[in-house]
């Protein structure tokens, strides 16, 4: 852990896409056992922040650390082994692989067949629909089933911190409720979460704390309860 007890610490993060200054001095942290949410309009820099944390994008300034260890120079392919997994926006499952093969891909950093089999069984218990479709190609699943598979695949690496990018995108209200109930269950099992979510109201209802991003900057941070009652947040992000 870092000196201030944060599991993930992001300090003064800057990121550029060519001439575009996408992130400007972003600082945030996730502590052990928390659900922290990032809210903001499209283009605010939420996905960019997640991609910098998992090193899919290189930060141009600032520092990243996880459990007290610097991440800035860690290659993207080693991030999962450090204990961080990403459920990407748009699911990005392997469409030609079966459900079971997708789960096996999620465990590629591990070398404990018995533990992997045990965790696959846990995923099928968490998502019974995936158990029914274990031999089906991922690309033939519905949107909701693909989201379940993307979450289960990430959990197969046994992460300490799970980053989730727009898990409710494109799902029916019933499925959204199911996914959010599952997120709460995952957190109760000991996994910390950093959640990017278009449905700010739902995200703040399950989160401990939240950060509001506007055009690449953190403009507000507070407890989720305080953000839910904040007039600025209610008008801009909660549709009130």
C-alpha positions as CSV (number, residue, x, y, z in Angstrom):
1,X,0.0,0.0,0.0
2,X,1.1,3.6,-0.5
3,X,1.9,5.9,2.4
4,X,-1.7,7.2,2.6
5,X,-3.1,3.7,2.6
6,X,-4.3,3.8,-1.0
7,X,-4.3,0.6,-3.0
8,X,-4.2,2.5,-6.3
9,X,-2.7,5.9,-6.4
10,X,-2.9,8.2,-9.4
11,X,-1.1,11.6,-9.0
12,X,-0.9,14.5,-11.5
13,X,-1.7,12.4,-14.5
14,X,-1.4,13.9,-17.9
15,X,-2.1,12.2,-21.2
16,X,-2.0,13.4,-24.8
17,X,-3.5,12.0,-28.1
18,X,-1.2,13.9,-30.4
19,X,-1.9,17.6,-29.9
20,X,-5.0,16.9,-27.8
21,X,-4.4,17.2,-24.0
22,X,-6.8,14.5,-22.9
23,X,-6.0,14.3,-19.2
24,X,-4.8,17.3,-17.2
25,X,-3.4,16.8,-13.8
26,X,-5.8,14.0,-12.8
27,X,-5.4,12.6,-9.3
28,X,-7.4,9.9,-7.7
29,X,-7.1,6.9,-5.4
30,X,-8.8,3.6,-4.6
31,X,-8.5,2.1,-1.2
32,X,-8.8,-1.6,-0.2
33,X,-12.4,-2.8,-0.4
34,X,-13.8,0.3,-2.0
35,X,-16.0,0.9,-5.0
36,X,-14.9,4.2,-6.5
37,X,-16.7,5.7,-9.5
38,X,-15.6,8.1,-12.2
39,X,-18.5,10.1,-13.7
40,X,-18.5,12.6,-16.5
41,X,-19.8,13.4,-20.0
42,X,-18.6,11.5,-23.1
43,X,-15.1,12.7,-23.9
44,X,-14.4,13.8,-20.4
45,X,-11.4,11.4,-20.1
46,X,-12.8,8.5,-18.1
47,X,-11.8,5.7,-20.5
48,X,-8.4,7.4,-21.1
49,X,-7.8,7.3,-17.3
50,X,-8.5,3.6,-17.1
51,X,-6.3,2.9,-20.2
52,X,-3.4,4.9,-18.6
53,X,-3.7,2.8,-15.3
54,X,-3.5,-0.5,-17.2
55,X,-0.7,1.0,-19.5
56,X,-2.6,0.7,-22.7
57,X,-1.8,4.4,-23.0
58,X,1.4,6.0,-21.8
59,X,1.0,9.0,-19.5
60,X,3.0,12.0,-20.5
61,X,3.4,13.2,-16.9
62,X,2.3,12.1,-13.4
63,X,2.7,9.0,-11.4
64,X,0.8,5.7,-11.0
65,X,1.3,3.2,-8.2
66,X,-0.4,0.0,-7.0
67,X,0.1,-1.4,-3.6
68,X,3.0,1.1,-3.1
69,X,4.8,-0.1,-6.3
70,X,5.3,2.3,-9.3
71,X,3.3,1.3,-12.5
72,X,4.6,4.0,-14.9
73,X,7.2,1.7,-16.5
74,X,5.4,-1.6,-16.2
75,X,4.5,-3.0,-19.6
76,X,0.7,-3.5,-20.2
77,X,1.1,-7.3,-20.5
78,X,2.4,-7.4,-16.9
79,X,-0.4,-5.3,-15.3
80,X,-2.7,-8.3,-14.9
81,X,-0.1,-10.3,-13.1
82,X,0.2,-7.3,-10.7
83,X,-3.4,-7.8,-9.7
84,X,-5.3,-5.3,-11.9
85,X,-7.9,-6.4,-14.5
86,X,-9.9,-4.3,-17.0
87,X,-13.5,-5.1,-18.2
88,X,-13.3,-2.9,-21.3
89,X,-16.0,-0.8,-22.9
90,X,-17.8,-2.8,-25.6
91,X,-16.9,-6.1,-23.8
92,X,-14.3,-7.1,-26.4
93,X,-14.6,-10.8,-25.8
94,X,-13.1,-13.3,-28.2
95,X,-16.0,-13.9,-30.5
96,X,-14.8,-17.2,-32.1
97,X,-13.8,-18.8,-28.8
98,X,-16.3,-20.6,-26.7
99,X,-17.5,-19.2,-23.3
100,X,-15.2,-21.7,-21.6
101,X,-12.2,-20.8,-23.8
102,X,-12.8,-17.1,-23.1
103,X,-12.6,-17.8,-19.4
104,X,-9.4,-19.8,-19.9
105,X,-7.9,-16.8,-21.7
106,X,-8.7,-14.7,-18.6
107,X,-6.5,-17.0,-16.5
108,X,-3.5,-16.9,-18.9
109,X,-1.2,-15.3,-16.3
110,X,-1.8,-18.2,-13.9
111,X,-0.4,-21.7,-13.7
112,X,-2.6,-23.6,-11.3
113,X,-5.0,-25.8,-13.2
114,X,-6.9,-26.9,-10.1
115,X,-7.4,-23.3,-9.0
116,X,-8.5,-22.3,-12.5
117,X,-11.0,-25.1,-12.6
118,X,-12.3,-24.0,-9.2
119,X,-12.6,-20.4,-10.4
120,X,-14.4,-21.4,-13.6
121,X,-17.0,-23.2,-11.4
122,X,-17.3,-20.0,-9.4
123,X,-17.9,-18.0,-12.5
124,X,-20.6,-20.4,-13.7
125,X,-22.2,-20.1,-10.3
126,X,-22.0,-16.3,-10.4
127,X,-23.4,-16.3,-14.0
128,X,-25.6,-19.4,-14.5
129,X,-26.4,-18.3,-18.0
130,X,-22.8,-18.7,-19.0
131,X,-22.8,-22.2,-17.6
132,X,-25.7,-23.1,-19.9
133,X,-23.7,-21.7,-22.9
134,X,-20.2,-22.8,-21.9
135,X,-19.6,-24.5,-25.3
136,X,-21.2,-21.7,-27.4
137,X,-19.0,-19.2,-29.3
138,X,-18.8,-15.9,-27.5
139,X,-19.9,-14.0,-30.6
140,X,-23.3,-15.8,-30.6
141,X,-24.2,-14.5,-27.1
142,X,-26.6,-11.7,-26.4
143,X,-25.2,-8.3,-25.3
144,X,-26.0,-9.0,-21.7
145,X,-24.4,-12.4,-21.8
146,X,-21.3,-11.0,-23.4
147,X,-21.0,-8.4,-20.6
148,X,-21.3,-11.3,-18.1
149,X,-18.5,-13.1,-20.0
150,X,-16.3,-10.0,-20.0
151,X,-16.6,-9.6,-16.3
152,X,-16.1,-13.3,-15.6
153,X,-13.0,-13.4,-17.9
154,X,-11.5,-10.5,-16.0
155,X,-12.2,-12.2,-12.6
156,X,-10.4,-15.4,-13.8
157,X,-7.1,-13.6,-13.2
158,X,-8.0,-13.2,-9.5
159,X,-7.6,-9.4,-9.5
160,X,-7.3,-7.4,-6.4
161,X,-8.6,-4.3,-8.3
162,X,-11.1,-4.5,-11.1
163,X,-11.5,-1.6,-13.5
164,X,-14.9,-1.6,-15.3
165,X,-15.7,0.6,-18.3
166,X,-19.4,1.3,-19.0
167,X,-20.7,-2.2,-17.8
168,X,-24.4,-1.2,-18.4
169,X,-23.9,0.2,-21.9
170,X,-26.6,-1.1,-24.3
171,X,-28.3,-3.4,-21.8
172,X,-31.9,-3.6,-20.8
173,X,-33.0,-2.2,-17.4
174,X,-33.4,-5.7,-16.0
175,X,-30.0,-6.7,-17.1
176,X,-28.5,-3.5,-15.8
177,X,-29.9,-4.3,-12.3
178,X,-28.4,-7.8,-12.5
179,X,-25.0,-6.5,-13.5
180,X,-25.0,-4.0,-10.7
181,X,-26.1,-6.6,-8.2
182,X,-23.1,-8.7,-9.4
183,X,-20.7,-5.8,-9.1
184,X,-21.8,-5.4,-5.4
185,X,-21.3,-9.2,-4.9
186,X,-17.8,-9.0,-6.5
187,X,-16.9,-6.2,-4.1
188,X,-18.2,-8.1,-1.1
189,X,-15.9,-11.0,-2.1
190,X,-12.9,-8.7,-1.5
191,X,-12.2,-7.1,-4.9
192,X,-11.8,-3.3,-5.0
193,X,-13.4,-1.6,-8.0
194,X,-12.9,1.5,-10.1
195,X,-16.1,2.0,-12.1
196,X,-16.7,4.2,-15.1
197,X,-20.4,4.3,-15.8
198,X,-22.8,6.4,-17.9
199,X,-25.6,5.7,-15.3
200,X,-24.2,8.0,-12.7
201,X,-27.2,7.5,-10.4
202,X,-26.7,3.8,-10.2
203,X,-23.0,4.0,-9.9
204,X,-23.1,6.5,-7.0
205,X,-25.7,4.3,-5.2
206,X,-23.2,1.4,-5.0
207,X,-19.9,3.4,-4.7
208,X,-18.1,4.5,-1.6
209,X,-16.7,7.6,-3.3
210,X,-16.7,9.3,-6.6
211,X,-14.8,11.7,-8.9
212,X,-16.3,14.0,-11.5
213,X,-14.3,14.5,-14.7
214,X,-14.8,17.4,-17.0
215,X,-12.7,17.9,-20.1
216,X,-9.8,15.9,-18.7
217,X,-9.8,17.4,-15.2
218,X,-11.2,16.2,-11.9
219,X,-13.5,19.0,-10.9
220,X,-15.2,17.4,-7.9
221,X,-14.5,14.5,-5.5
222,X,-16.5,13.4,-2.5
223,X,-18.3,10.6,-0.9
224,X,-20.9,9.0,-3.2
225,X,-23.7,10.1,-0.8
226,X,-22.6,13.7,-1.0
227,X,-22.3,13.6,-4.8
228,X,-25.8,12.2,-5.0
229,X,-27.1,15.2,-3.2
230,X,-24.8,17.8,-4.9
231,X,-26.9,20.2,-6.9
232,X,-24.3,20.6,-9.7
233,X,-24.0,16.8,-10.1
234,X,-27.8,16.3,-10.0
235,X,-28.3,18.8,-12.8
236,X,-25.4,17.8,-15.0
237,X,-25.4,14.0,-14.6
238,X,-28.5,12.8,-12.8
239,X,-31.0,14.4,-15.2
240,X,-32.7,16.5,-12.5
